[in-house]
């Protein structure tokens, strides 16, 4: 391995430190700038591809290697197979930085300002593609690293997480291509100051009376969750937590009740309801005459006994909640119950409970910010229900909370998280984590929150603006005759 290639691998791994839990938010800007320098000094397209792949592999292997925990430690897959599957996923994700680098090699002009724009736009478009292709996996998009206290978090309500990635890429490209030019530093300072100024704008306003919420964290292990002999332990844990922490709204995690809704006794539901209106995760079946029964991973709101409002998860996890065609053999290697759900509708009305209109999202649905917008502007609260036992004691928990911070910023609403093992938290509309429970504890987080009304600019146009700008940045490189590839100035 050449020195530049080892450097790229190391830079990618260091990038992970820019995300939660360390959250050294300037670091991804620096490591991306260093990658851009390596690309500009590369002597061939093949070298560009290697550098991009190694940077990406370092980043994703360091940042999402918790996939191994899900497959082996929790899912029961044999260690060699789980390791191989994790490596394959990381290599696949590393192809997207390599794709951006390949297109840069082909389109670079040698003119500084054009190359700055080109690098920035291609990077963001590759991130968006990664978040869309094959149902998408936008984890570790660079914009997520800029949650508060980063000044760039102010751009979230305007252009969303991909827009922030674009700003990061612009700053990185300026450092890589034109750090000696005073104008570059003026742009850098101006973009940071602009983000800081935007943090002080309130795009949405509180509506209605504040309410108290109790977010329950049962800390039920995944191996015991679906064990019929331990079912009573799961039910009693959540009944006890709800009884000890009554509120105007009690929220339980994804599949907190490890059974079908039809099998939950009326007596148990009445126990829950005695502590306040309740939102809980449970599997819901539906049967229509002449058709096979289908099942949904659902969030169920209950204000009156045996009267339910249901949100059915629409963005399912491949291999975890459904089996892609041709991969049933893979599922056979895992000990994964309840893995054949049907997706819910893309557009579902908010749930009317406790005087609020609630937009639930389940597990990693909150990675897809544009999908969250389907319930807006009607929804006044966002609530995420997750079963994080699948990820063990890994980086996934703090990283997922950081993603929730971005959704709160983009929408100008509270994001409440009720998780099985962590991190159960209250995130304010400004992206600040107001409170969080320690992971791997059975407890409840009680807080007073407000519903919010109104729309942020991002709520209007979603990812469209960031993508249009990103596309616009590559047009100058395509509009005129280019210099010989590899020329720097």
N, C-alpha and C positions, 0 to 999 in steps of 0.2 A: 504494500500500500504506500503510495506516494505521500509526502508530507502534507500537501494540500488536501488530499483525500482524508487523511487522519484528522486534519484540522476541521474539515467540514463535518465529520462524524461527531467530534467533540463539541463543535458549536451547536449542532442540533440537540445534543444531550443537555447542554447548558440552558437551552431555551426553555426547557421544562421548569427551571427554577423561576422563570418569570410568571408562571401560573401559580394558583393556590396549591399548597398552603404557604410557600415562601413568598409568592406574589412580589417578586423583584421586578416590577413592571417595566423599568427601562431596559432590562436585559434582552427581551426579544427584539427590540429595536436594534441593539448593538449586534446581536448574533445574525440577524437578517442582513444588516449592512455588511458584515464580514463575508457572508455567503455571496452577496452581490459583488464584492471586490474579487472574490475567487472566480466568479463567473466572468467578470470583465477581463481577468488575466488568463483565462483558459485558452488553450491553443487549438482546441477542436471541439466539435459537437459531442463526441464521445466523452470527452473529459467533463463537459458541462453536465451531461446526464449522470455520470458517476458522482460528481459533486452534489448535485441535487438529490440523488437517491440516498447518499450517505448522510447528508444533513437531515433529510426527512426521516431516515431510519433511526438516527440518533434521537431525534425529537419524539417520534411515536413509540419507539421501544422504551424510552425512558418515561414517557407520559401515559401510555395506555397498556403497559405490560400487565395491568390488573386483569386483562382478558384471560391470562393464564390462571389467575385465582378463580375466576368465574367458571372456567372449563374444568380445571383439575380439583382445586380445593373444595369447591362447592358442587360443581356438576359431576364430579366423579370420573372424568375422562382420564385415561392412562396418561401419566406424566409425559412420555415422549410424544404422544399424539397432541396433547394440549400445548406443549412447547412448539411443535411444528405448526399447529394452527395459529398460534400467537405470532410466530415469525412470518407466516404467510400474510396475515392481516397487516403487520407493520410494513412489510415490503410493498404490499399493495398501496398503502397510504403514502409511502415514500415516493411513489410514481408521480404524484401530483406536483411536488416541487420540481422534480425532474422535467415534467412537461412544461412548466413555466420557463425553466432554463433553456429547454430546447427551442421553444418559440422565440425567446429572447435572442438566442444565437442566430436564428434565421432572419429576424426582423431588425436587429440593432443597426443603427445608422452611423454611430461614431460621433453624433452631435449630442452634447451633454444633456440638454433639456429634454430632447426626444427620448433618450435612453432612460432618463429618470422617470418619465411618464410611462414608458413601455414596461420597465421592470415593475412598477407599482401596479399597473393595470393587470398585467399577466399574473402576478402573484394572487391578487384578489379573485380573479376569474378562476384560477386553479382551486382556491379555497372553496368558492361557491360550487364548483363542479364536484368536488369531494363531498360536499354537503347535500348533493342532489342525486348523484349517480348510484344506482342500485339501492334506492331508498335513502341513501345519504348517511354520512358519518362526519358531522362538522366539529367533532370534539377537537380541542386545541387550535381552533381558528385563532389567529393572533389577536383579534379584537377582544377576545375574552380576557386576555392578560391585562387589559387596560381598565378593569373594574376599579371603583374607588379604592385608594385615593389618587389614581392616575388622573391628571387633568384631561386626558383624552376621553375619559368616560362621559364628558359633557356632550360629545357628539352622538351618543347612543340614541337619544330621543329624536335626533334629526335624521340620521342615516343608518342606524342600527349597527350590529356587530361587524358586518362586512364593510360598512363605511369606515368604521374605526380601523379595521385591518388595512384599508386603503390608505388612511392617514399614516399608520405605522410604516407601511411600505414606501410611501412618498418620503418620509423622514429618513428611512434606511437608505433609499436610493440616493438621496441628497448627500448623505454622509459617505456613501460609497463612490459617488461619481464627481462630486463637486464640493467636498468639504473645505477646500482652500478658498472658495469664493464667498465673500461676505454676504451676498444675496441668499445663499443657501442657509446661513445661520439666521437671517432675518425671517425666512420662511419657516424655519424650525421653531423659532421663538413665537412667531405669529400663530402657527397652528396650535401650539401648546396654550398660548394665552387665549385663543378663541375657544378651545375646549373648556378652559377654566371659567370663562365668562358665561358659556352656555350652561354650566352647572348651576348658575344662579337663577335660571329661568324656570318658573313653575308652569308647565304646559297643561297640567290637570289640577282639579280642585276637589277637596273633600266634599262628600255628599252624604246626607243622612246623619244619624247619630252614630257616634263610635260604638263599637261592640267588643266584648271580651271573647277571645277565642282560646281554646285549649287544644294544642297539637300533641297528640299522643304518640309515644315512641315505645313500642312493646319490647324491642330487643329479642325477638324470636329468631332462633337460628334457622337457616334455610333447610338443614337436614331434618329438623323437627317440625317444620312448618306444616308439611302435608302428611305427617304421620298421624293416622287416626287415633292412635293411643295417646297422643299429646294434644289432641284437638281441644279438650277441656282446658288444658293449661293456657292455650292461646286465647280462648274465649274469656276465661276468668281474668287473665292479665289485662285485657282491654276494658273489661267491665270494672275492674278494680281501679284502673287509672281514671276512667271516666267518672266514677263515683267520687274519687278523691279530688278531682279537678273539674267541677261543673262550670259551665260557661254558657254564654248566649249562642255559641257555636262550638261543637266538639268535632274535631277532625281526626280521623284514623288513617293509617297508611294504605298503600296499595295491597290488595288481597289480605287486609288485616284479619278478615274472617275467611279462613282457608277452606271454603266450601261454596256451594251454590246458594244464591239468595233464597231460592225456594226451600232450601233445607234448613235455613235459620229459623229457630222457633220464635213465635210471637212473644213469648215470655222474655226471651233474651233481648229482642228489639225494644220491648217496653222498658227493660232495665237501662238500656242505653239512652232511650228518649227521656227518662226521668232526670237525666243530667243536662239536658238541653238539646235543641235541634242538632242533628248529627249528620256528618258526611263521612262515609266509610267506603273502603275498597273491598270488593267482593266480585266473584264470577257470577255472571247473569246469563241464563239460558233463554232461548226463544225457539218456540216450535210452531210452525205453520202447517196446516193440513196438507199432506202430500209432499212435504219437504223434510229433509233431515234436520234434526235439531242443531242449532248453532249456538256458540258461546262467545261472550264478550268479557274482556277485562274491563271492569266498570267501576265508576265512582257513583255511589248512590246517596242521594240526599233524602233525609227523613225528618219531617216536622210533626207528622201525625202518624201514629202506629199503623203499619201496613199500607201506607200511602207513600209511594216512592217517585222521585225524579231520578232519571238515570242518564249518566254520561258514559258512552262506550268508547274506549280508547281507539283512536283511528290510525295512529302511526305505530304499527307493531314492530317489535324487535325481531329481525330475521334470526332463525334458529332458536330463539328464546320463546317467542309467542306464536310463530307460525313457521312452517317448513317450506322454503323455496322449492319449486319443482326440481326433482332429481336429487334432492339432498336428504331423503328419509334415512339413508344409511348413516349420515352424520349424527342425526338425532338419536339413533340407536346406541351410539357410543356414550350418551349422556344420561344421567339420572335427572330428568327434567319433567316433572309433572305439569299439567296444564299448559301444554305447548302447542295447542292447535286452536287458537282463538280466531275469531272473525273480526276484521276491522269495522269500527263504527263509521258513521257518516263523517265526511270532511267538515261539514257545517252543522253544528248542533247548538241549540239555544242555551244561554246560560241557565244555571239552576237557581231558582228563586227560593232562598232559605235565609232565615234570621234577618230578614229585612234587607238582604243584599242579593245582587245578581252575580253569581259566582261562575267563573270560567275554570273548570278543573282541567288539569293535564296530568297524565300518569307516566311515571318513570321518566324515560329520556325524551318524551314528547317535548319537553321544554327546551331541547336543543334546537328546535326548529321555530325560530322566532316568528316567521311569517305565518305559520300555522296557528300560533296563539292569537293572531289578529282576527281570526274568524268570528270570535265571540265579542269583539269590540265594535263600536264603543259602548254597547249595552252593558257589558260586564263591569262591575265595580271592584271586584277582587279577583286575584289569580291565586289558585291553590294547586300545589303539586303534591301528589300522593306517590310515594316511591317505596319499593321493597329493596333497600340497599344491601341486604344481607348477601346478595349475589356477588358483591365486590370485596367482601372481607375488609380487613384493615389496610386499605390501600389509598392511593392518591385520588381514586375515583370520587370519594365523598367530598373532600374540599373542592375539587374541580367542579363537581356538579353544583355545589352551592354557589360557586363563582358564576356559573352559567345562569343560575336563578337571579343573581344580581343584575345581569345584563337584561333579562326579560323585564324586570321591574323598571329599569331605566328606560327601555324602549317604549314601554306602555304607560309610564307614569302612574303605576298602581302598586299596591302592596303585593308581594309574592310570599305566600305562606307555604312552608314545606313541612309535611308530616311524613316522616320516614320510619322504617322499621328499626334500623340500627344507627342511623345518623346520615347527614347532619340535619336534624329537625331545627327549623329556624324561621325567624320573621325578618323579611327583607323589606325595607322602606321603599317608597317610590323613587327616592334619590339613589338607590342602589346600596345604601348602607345596611349592613347586617345589624339589626337592632338587638337581637338576642338569638342564642343558639344553645341547644342541649349538648352536653358531652356525648360523644359516640359510644355505642355499646353500653348504654344504661337504659333501664326501664323507668321512664319518667314522663312528665308532661310539661310542656312549655305554655304558660298562660300569659297572654298579652292583650293590651287594648289596641285595636286597629280601627282604621276608618276606610270606608269605601271611597273610591275616587271616580269622578266623572270628567268627561272631556277627552280630547284626542291630542296626542303628540304628532308632530309631522311624520314620524315613522309609521304611526298608525294609519295614516292616509296612503302612503305609497310603498310601505314595506321595503323589501330589498331592491325594488326597481331602480330607485335613484342611485344607490351605490353601484349597481351593475351598469347602468347607463354611463355613469361617470367613468367607471373602469374601462368600458368599451371605448369611450371617447379618448382615453389616454393612449390607446394603441393606434388610433387612426393616423396621427402624424407620421408614425414610423412606416405606415403602409402607403402614404399618399405621394411620396416623392422617391426618386432614385436613391438607393442606399449606398453607403460607402462599403468598402470591403469588410466582411465580418472580422471582428477582432480588433479593428482600429479603435483606439481609446478616445481620441479627441478630434 
